[in-house]
């Protein structure tokens, strides 16, 4: 009688650490992505007379945002139209103005690097600008705490800006 009671207590006692370990394992991925960030690079290509835009962001964040937008669960692995939707989203949420004129950006394509999504865009620009007005709303309305960083290179000059909720429009100077 005593043996069965010890087994029952021992069985429950050994299950508690396993349950705790399982809860910890499930909580770690959630804690690992407690902030959201995206990086954008701007480069002026004087030979092609274009401004090149490269966005690097978490692919699963884009999947989540587009799934919500489209009201269905979507993934880059299963949904061919997701690439076009991602390009459209990025064009709508990232704009460049030079001398009061919007620069039309053309979507070139996407590629993946590990868990990151890299989006390529370019727009016509005849001369190197002295300043660029940038609006960057990528994921800011959808993901709380989203912070976007931009690094721009125009010739030998480099400028940077940080975008977040309430701060989605910046001017970067290249004197």
N, C-alpha and C positions, 0 to 999 in steps of 0.2 A: 504494500500500500504506500509506504513511504517512498519507494523507488519511483512509482508512477507520478507522485506529486513532485518530486525533484525533477523528473524529466519534463513535466509540464511547465514548471517555473523556469527551468533552464531553457526550454524551447522559447518561451516568451522573452526571457531576458536576452537571448542571443538574437532574437528578431529585432529588438529595439535598436541596437547599434546599426544593423543592416538598414532599417527604415531611415534612421538618421543619416546614414551615408548616402542613401538613395536621394533623400531630400536635398542634401548638400550638392550632389552631382547635378541635380536638375536646376538648382538655384545658380550655380556658377555661370552657365551660359547666359542667363538672364542678366546677371551682374556685369558680365564681360562687355555687354553692349549697352551700357547705361547712358551713353552719349552718342550723338550723331554728328558726323563731320563729312565734308566733301572738299576736295581741292580742285581748283581751276587754274590752268596755266594759259596765259595769253602770250603769243609771240608774233611780232610783226615780221613778215617775210617780204623784204624789199624787192627781191628778184621777181616774185610772183605778184607783188603788190596786193597782198592779202593779209588779213589778221587771222591767225590760227588759234582756235580755242580747244583746249583739251580738258574735259571734266573727268575726275577720278572719284568714284563713290562706291559705296557698298551695294553690290548687285541685289542682295536680299532686301535692302531698303527700297530700291526702285521697284522690285516685284511687289512689295507690300503696298506702296503708294499707288501703283497702277492697278493692282487688284482691287483696292478700295475705290478708285476712280471708275473702274469698269464694272464694279459690283460682281466680280467673280474671281476666284483664286486663279492666279496666273503665275507661270514660271518661264524663264528664258529657255529652259530645256524642253518644255512641252508646247509652248505657244510661239509660233513663227512671227505673228504680228506684233509681239511684244517689243521687238527692236524698233520698229517704226513708231510705236506708241511712246517708247522711251525718248527717241529723238524729238518727237513733237513736244513732249513734256519739257525737255531741256530747253528747246527753243522758246517756249512760252514763258519759262521761269528765269531765263538769263538773257539780258539785252545789253547792247553796247550803243552808246551815242557819242558821236564825235562832232564837235562844233554844232550841236543841236540837231544833228541828222542821225537817225537810226541806221545802224549798219545791219543789213539783212544777212543773217547767218544761214549757211547751207549745211545740212546734216550730211556728213561723209560716211559715218558708220560707227559701229561699236566693236569692242573686243573685250575679252575677259583676261584678267591676270589674277589667278587665285580666286579669292572671293570678291575682288574688285571688278567694277564695270568701268570701262574707259570709253568715253564718247568723244568723237572728233567732229569739229565744225570749222568752217572758214567763211570769211566774208571779204568783199572787195574793199581795198584801202590803198589809194594811190600814193599817199605820202605818210611818213611817220608822224603820228599825232603828238602834240604837246601835252594833251590831257585826254582822258577817256572817262566818260560818265558810265557807270556800270550799275545795273540792277541785277541782283542775284537773290532769287527767292527759292532756289532749289531746296525742296523738302521743308522749308521754314514754316509754311502753313500746316504741314501734315505731321511733322515729327517734333515734339516738344524738346527744346534745348539744342536744336540743329545749329551748328556753326559752320559757315563756309569760309574758306580761305582762298584768296586769289593772289597769284604772283604773275606780274606782267613784265615782259622784256621787250623793249623797243630799242633796237640798236644795242648800244652799250649801257643803256639806262634800265634800271629795274625799279618797279613799284609794287606795293602790296596793299591788300585791304582785307578786312575781316567783316563778314556779314552774319547777322543773327536777327532774332525777332526784334522788330522795331528799328533795325538798322540794315535795310536791304538795298539802299542806294548810296553809292560812294563815288567820289571823283578821285582818280589817280593821276597825278601830275608827272610829267617827264620833262623838266626844264632843261 
